[in-house]
Amino acid sequence: MRQITVATEQKTQALDLTAQCQSMIGNVEQGVAVFHILHTTAALILCEDDADLREDLVKVADNWLRELRPFRHARRSNPNAEAHILSAFAGASLSIPIVDGKLALGTWQSILLLELDGPKRRKIVCAAIESPPT
């Protein structure tokens, strides 16, 4: 099991972690990698890594639940209810095949960390599992 720590700089932010995730699979040539973020107010997503799209992701995260405010969780001095809710919908884990030592991502797919309650230090773990020889 490998782990990385990523420092985020904004309350809501999308960061490309594709290169860091690729380095976490080690020497596995064929198999699957499972990436998991150890937090309930951030998410891992597959998405195109484009500056404008990252801004759009932040805009949606900041505004999607606006009409549903206030949240009960926030009334107990926890102002991050929306971050928990968005993280639950976006997801904490990704499973990606490994082919010839590389993550099998589509042309426009990147692994993004979606920060929803930053700035924080976020930990991501990876289990890279080798497929048995055929």
N, C-alpha and C positions, 0 to 999 in steps of 0.2 A: 504494500500500500504506500503510495506516495502522496505528498501534500504540498500545496503552495499556499502562500499568504499574499493577498492582493490588497493594497491600500486604495480606497476610493477617496475622491476629493470633493464630491458634491452630495447633496441630499438625495437627488435622483440622477442616475448616470448609467450609461451603457458602455461597457468596456470589452474590447475584443481579447479573448483569452486563448484563441486557437493555437498560437505558437507555444504557449506555456502548457496547454493540455497535450499537444503533440509530444513535448519533451517528457511528460509524465508517464508515457506508456513504456518507456525503457526499450528493451530489446525484443518485445513481443512482435512477431512477424505476422501471425494470423490469429484472430480471436476477437475479443470485444473489450472495450474500455467503458467502465462505468465511472462517471464523474458526479460528485455530490457536494453541494455547498452546505456547510455546517451552520446554517443560520435560517431564521424564519422571517427575516425582513429583506431578503435578497433572493435572486433566482438565477438559474442557468437556463439559457434559451438557445435554440438554433435559429439564426436569422442572418440576413445579409449584413455585412459590415460596411455600411455606407454612412458618412457623416450626417447627411440629411435624414436618413432613416433612424439613426441613433437619436437625433433631436426629436423625431416624431415619436419614438418609443418613450422618451422622457415626457413629452407633452401628454401622451395618453396616460402614462402612469400618474402624472400630477393632476389630471382632470377627470379621469374615467368615473371615479366614485363620488365626485363633487356633489351631485344631487342627492346622495344618500346620507350625507352628513346631518347631524353628528352621530358618531359611533359610540356604543356603550363602553368599549375598551378605552376610548379617549377620555371618558368622564372619570376614570380612575387614575388620572395623572399619567396615562400612557398615550402620548400623542401619535403613536405609530400604527394605529389600527389599519389604516389603508395599506401600509407596507406589508403587514401580515396577510391581508386579504389578497392583494395582488400577487404576492409570492406564492400563496396557495394555488392560485389559478395558473401562474406561469410555470411553477415546478422547481424542485430542488435538485433533480437528478437528470442526467442524460446518459443513454447507452448508445455507443457508436461502434460499429464494426471496425476492426483493424485489418487492413489488407496490405500485404507486402511492406509491413512496418510503418504504415501511415494510416491516420484516421480516414475512414471512407466517408468523406464529406462531399456533397454535391457542389457544383460549380460556384454557386452563390451562398453556400452555407458556411457560417462561421459560428464559433462558440462564444456567446456573449454572457458576461455577468451583468445582470440587471440589478443595480443598487437602488433600493427603495427607501432607505432610512440612514443615509450616510451623513457625513463621511465616517467610514469605519475601516477596520482591518478585517478582511473576509478570508476564511479558510476553505479551500476546496481540496477534497481528497479524490484519489483515483485508484481503482482496482483494475489492472489490465490482466485479462485472463487469456492465456494461450489456448488455442484450439488444439485438440489432439491431432497428430498426423493421420492422414487418410491412407 
